Structure formats: structure tokens, C-alpha cells
Amino acid sequence: MKNILHILRAEQRLSQDDLAKKLEVSRQTINAIEREKYDPSLPLALKIAKVFDKKVEEIFFLEVK
């Protein structure tokens, strides 16, 4: 699944560690999501959307080929 998490995080000047603390996950989890190596659970995706005041589908999407 594709995402724009790194862009949103940069716009708010949050480090991966800062965001991880807000979401109560590890920095490695944020890194893996940003590198598209890990798809977050629905509860985590909803928490991420809330942090950035976005809809989940504005952050995470399937790449259409």
C-alpha cells in the first residue's frame, strides 16, 4: 500500500520518533510504514489520520497500474 506519511510528517516538522511517541508505536514501525514495508492495522491507520486531521484514504492508497 502506498502512502504519503513521510510528506505529512515533514510538513509538520515531526521526526519519526516524535510521531512514534504520539502514536505509541516504535520509530521502526513508522520507518517501515513510510518505506511501504509494513501496512498499519486499521486502528493505527485511524490514529495516524487523526494526528494529521486527514481521512485514512488521503494518506493510504492502492497504486493503480
Sequence and secondary structure as in RCSB ss.txt:
>XXXX:A:sequence
MKNILHILRAEQRLSQDDLAKKLEVSRQTINAIEREKYDPSLPLALKIAKVFDKKVEEIFFLEVK
>XXXX:A:secstr
 EE HHHHHHHTT  HHHHHHHHTS HHHHHHHHTTS    HHHHHHHHHHTT  HHHHEE    
